[in-house]
Amino acid sequence: MTLSDAVIARHTVVRVSHAAWEACLATQPALANEALIRDWVKAGRPLMARRANACDAAIGAGVPLGLPLPPSAGKRRISVVVPRDRIVSVAAPPTLASLVDVAPDHWRATIHALCALSSRHRVECRAFGSLAWQGLTSLPYLSAASDLDLLFDLPQGDNVTRTLDTLLSDIARCAAVAPMRIDGEIIRADGAGVNWRELHEAKGDVVVKRATDVVLLPAREFVEVKT
């Protein structure tokens, strides 16, 4: 599959050309006045794929991308749209295991426990929030109030519902004693995701975030749909 054909899921780490970034700044001139934003791509920093929204048409046609600025720059979220042919590379979000050395010392026992449970359940665990951005950019994103934002793959194989229930219970037990709030999603193979807490507590419908929209679906349908 070529890059132009690939489905770029939410949270995908995307690197764009310098020309693409300059074109983005040209459509939002105020951003070019801030050195951190102006030099973002020049400094080798990536963006992340996000869900499309109603404002994107005013920015241009292409792949919806974004970046959150670090707390020192106001934590603003910058949204851009980049043509596919200006994308240099795409990659999955960083694994939680790869970010251990980036995390605060008092987070590390929890991170090791989460990595162990994801390995036990044979699912990948990735990060997409402050910890991920600090690891990707070397900028200071983490603060005392930071959550740990994670993406767990939906388990595969026979009896997915039972396997998922066990995974969610293990995450909940870990979260109950963690020094930070553990947030994030269970991600289906097609990139659709549901907040793990909502799925754990689900009695009926859940909010499903997809590449282009957000829908309510029965929890069972989210889990058991063939992708």
C-alpha positions in Angstrom: 0.0 0.0 0.0 1.4 3.4 -0.9 1.1 6.4 1.5 -1.4 8.0 -0.8 -3.7 5.0 -0.4 -3.2 4.4 3.3 -5.9 5.1 5.9 -4.2 7.5 8.3 -5.8 6.7 11.7 -6.2 9.2 14.6 -3.1 9.5 16.7 -0.8 8.5 13.9 2.5 10.3 14.1 2.9 12.3 10.8 5.9 14.1 9.5 5.4 16.6 6.8 7.7 18.5 4.3 9.0 22.0 5.1 7.0 23.2 2.1 3.8 21.7 3.5 4.4 23.5 6.9 5.1 26.8 5.2 1.8 26.4 3.2 0.0 25.7 6.5 1.4 28.9 8.1 0.4 30.9 5.0 -3.2 30.0 5.6 -2.9 31.0 9.3 -0.5 33.9 9.3 -0.7 34.5 13.1 1.0 31.2 13.7 4.1 32.3 11.7 4.7 35.0 14.3 5.5 32.5 17.0 8.9 31.0 16.7 8.0 27.7 18.3 5.3 27.0 15.8 7.1 28.5 12.8 10.1 26.3 13.4 8.2 23.2 14.4 9.0 21.1 11.3 12.4 22.6 10.8 13.2 21.3 14.3 12.3 17.8 13.3 9.1 17.6 15.3 6.0 15.7 14.1 2.3 16.2 14.1 -0.5 13.8 14.8 -3.5 12.8 12.8 -6.8 13.9 14.3 -10.5 13.6 13.6 -11.8 15.8 10.8 -14.0 18.7 11.9 -16.3 21.3 10.3 -13.6 24.0 10.3 -11.2 22.0 8.1 -12.9 23.1 4.8 -11.8 26.6 5.6 -8.2 25.5 6.0 -7.9 23.3 2.9 -8.2 19.8 1.5 -6.1 16.9 2.8 -5.3 15.0 6.0 -6.4 16.7 9.3 -3.4 17.0 11.6 -2.7 18.8 14.8 -0.3 19.4 17.6 -0.8 20.6 21.2 1.7 23.2 22.4 3.4 22.5 25.7 2.2 24.2 28.9 4.8 26.9 28.6 3.3 28.0 25.3 -0.3 27.9 26.6 -1.3 24.3 25.8 -3.1 25.5 22.7 -4.1 23.0 20.0 -3.0 23.9 16.5 -5.0 22.4 13.7 -3.9 22.1 10.1 -4.8 20.2 7.0 -2.0 18.8 4.8 -2.3 17.3 1.3 -1.3 13.6 1.2 1.5 14.2 -1.3 3.2 16.6 1.2 3.4 13.9 3.9 6.9 12.6 4.4 6.2 9.6 6.7 3.7 8.1 9.0 4.2 5.9 12.1 2.2 4.5 15.0 2.3 6.4 18.2 5.2 5.5 20.5 4.9 2.4 22.6 4.5 3.0 26.4 7.6 0.8 26.9 9.7 3.2 24.8 8.8 6.1 27.0 9.8 4.8 30.4 12.9 7.0 30.6 10.9 10.1 29.7 8.4 9.6 32.5 8.7 11.0 36.0 10.3 8.6 38.5 7.0 8.2 40.5 5.2 7.1 37.3 7.6 4.3 36.4 6.2 1.5 38.6 2.8 2.1 37.1 4.2 2.1 33.5 6.0 -1.2 34.1 2.8 -2.7 35.4 0.8 -1.5 32.4 3.5 -2.8 30.0 3.4 -6.2 31.8 -0.4 -6.5 31.6 -0.5 -5.5 27.9 2.2 -8.2 27.3 0.1 -10.7 29.2 -3.0 -9.9 27.2 -0.9 -9.8 23.9 -2.0 -6.3 23.0 0.1 -3.3 22.1 0.0 -0.3 24.5 0.9 3.1 23.0 0.9 6.7 24.3 -0.6 9.8 22.7 -0.8 12.6 25.4 1.8 14.6 27.3 4.2 11.7 27.8 4.2 10.9 24.1 4.7 14.5 23.1 7.5 15.0 25.5 9.2 11.9 24.1 8.6 12.9 20.5 9.8 16.5 20.8 12.0 16.7 23.9 9.9 19.7 25.0 8.5 19.9 28.6 4.9 18.7 28.3 4.6 16.9 31.5 3.4 18.6 34.7 2.1 17.5 38.1 -1.4 17.6 36.7 -0.7 15.4 33.6 -2.7 12.3 32.8 -1.2 9.2 31.3 -3.0 8.9 27.9 -2.9 5.4 26.4 -4.1 3.4 23.4 -4.7 -0.3 23.9 -5.4 -2.6 21.0 -8.7 -4.4 21.0 -7.8 -8.0 21.8 -8.1 -10.5 18.9 -9.0 -14.2 18.7 -11.9 -16.2 20.2 -14.3 -14.8 22.7 -13.1 -11.2 22.3 -15.7 -9.9 24.8 -14.4 -12.0 27.7 -10.8 -11.3 26.9 -11.5 -7.5 26.7 -13.4 -7.6 30.0 -10.3 -9.1 31.7 -8.1 -6.6 30.1 -10.3 -3.7 31.2 -10.5 -5.1 34.8 -6.7 -5.3 34.9 -6.3 -1.7 33.6 -8.9 -0.5 36.2 -7.0 -2.2 39.1 -3.8 -0.6 37.9 -5.5 2.8 37.6 -6.9 2.6 41.1 -3.5 2.7 42.7 -1.7 4.8 40.1 -0.2 8.2 41.1 -1.7 9.8 37.9 -5.0 9.5 36.1 -4.9 6.8 33.4 -7.0 7.9 30.4 -7.2 6.6 26.9 -9.0 4.3 24.5 -9.4 0.7 23.3 -8.6 0.9 19.6 -10.1 -1.4 17.0 -8.1 -2.5 13.9 -9.9 0.1 11.8 -8.8 2.9 14.1 -12.1 3.5 15.8 -11.8 3.9 19.6 -13.8 4.0 22.8 -12.7 5.4 26.2 -11.5 2.4 28.2 -13.4 3.5 31.4 -16.6 4.0 29.4 -16.2 0.5 27.8 -15.4 -1.0 31.2 -18.6 0.5 32.8 -20.8 0.1 29.7 -24.4 -0.9 30.1 -25.5 0.0 26.6 -24.2 2.4 24.0 -20.7 3.8 24.0 -19.2 6.9 22.2 -17.1 5.6 19.3 -14.5 8.0 17.9 -13.7 7.4 14.2 -11.5 9.2 11.7 -14.3 11.4 10.4 -17.0 11.4 13.0 -18.2 10.3 16.5 -21.2 7.9 16.8 -23.1 6.0 19.5 -23.0 2.3 19.2 -23.9 -0.6 21.4 -20.7 -1.7 23.2 -21.1 -5.3 21.8 -21.2 -3.9 18.2 -18.0 -1.9 18.7 -16.3 -5.0 20.1 -17.6 -7.7 17.8 -17.8 -5.9 14.4 -15.5 -7.4 11.8 -13.0 -4.9 10.4 
